[in-house]
Amino acid sequence: MTENATENGIERYELLVVGGGVAGLTAATFTARAGLSTLVVNHDESILRRNAHLENMPGFPAGLNARLFADMLHAQATRNGANYQQSRVETLSGSLDAGFVATVSTENDAASREIHADRVLVASWAEVSYLDGLGVEIRDAGSKQYVADDGLGRTNVEGIYAAGRIAERYHQAVIAAGNGAEAAITLIHDSETPFYNDWVVPEGYFTDRGREVPPGCEEIDAAEQQARQAAARAAMQEYFAEPHDERQRTHPSLVDDEKGRIDWNDEG
């Protein structure tokens, strides 16, 4: 995990991601791998965890436990260098030229604190009061609000990007993941970070043709390839070795539990 840069007690990142659901964590994985110091600030739980079983996810032909998938997304983002904090963004101010300042709070903090970032990617649930005063174009749909973008993640305010459900994309997890990746790559290019592709290739793929390895690519030899594949197998075996121990969520209005949890073992 990348350590944040602190100047005079101020947390500074190149990117602040607001929201730690599918879109936010996927975006953070891409930006962190591209070398941008990235912080994900998440409040409450992703709606993903309400799914009883996640279907239609590429690479999982029989589906998988949604809460396990959420845990795996978090591990993937932090493994690749993103920082993660369980906090709530209360306000956001600033500009691309001056930098953005987010005021955040946590349940354990007596007072709010500030996080400074060059750019911001919003991927939170459809409540965007923290964007008030920035001039971000928002569509009010009654109980929900959606942030308008150009189709690639850019909002009408330079330096602010949107991805996932808050950008009014379809509700499916695979679409949120793809849109998070798309917005992240747009942001990477806009930040003028050298980036060709997030691609790991066999040794010699580029260099044996007299080409330099492009930015964002990596050549690995056979030994490294085997080591990574072994690590991947071990990780997946560990993830799927036992049933996930987190209780199932449902809509909070349906149960008398602050987290909206139900217990499939209850007989009442």
PyMOL commands that set and color helices and strands:
alter all, ss='L'
color gray80, all
select helices_A, chain A and resi 22-33+47-50+66-79+129-131+164-167+173-190+207-209+222-239+252-254
alter helices_A, ss='H'
color red, helices_A
select strands_A, chain A and resi 5-7+10-18+38-42+83-86+88-95+99-105+113-122+138-140+145-147+160-162+199-202+217-220
alter strands_A, ss='S'
color yellow, strands_A
deselect
rebuild
show_as cartoon
